[in-house]
Amino acid sequence: MKRYTFLLGGLMGIIIILSVVQISVSNMLSTGGISLSKMQEEIANYQRDNAMLREKIYTQASLTNISHKADKLGFVQEDKKTTALVITDHTSSVALRQ
């Protein structure tokens, strides 16, 4: 009789321990799920921000925008019909050795 009582007590102890382990694991998984959803939300925010920044880069790098800014700064468009020819004396050196 003591043997069955001891066996029954042991089984009850194992059941209680396993229940506590299951509860703690479930708690960790639910907390991990909350963290995962927060991270996914941050990733979505960063992807949206990257798309907006990419659009700004495309706008700033467009040829019309660059041309407009160049006109504002006083740059003139080069006339493609004019060419300059520079003739140099090949005997002179650029730097003198000392």
Buried (B, 14 or more C-beta within 10 A) or exposed (E): EEEEEEEEEEEEEEEEEEEEEEEEEEEEEEEEEEEEEEEEEEEEEEEEEEEEEEEEEEEEEEEEEEEEEEEEEEEEEEEEEEEEEEEEEEEEEEEEEE
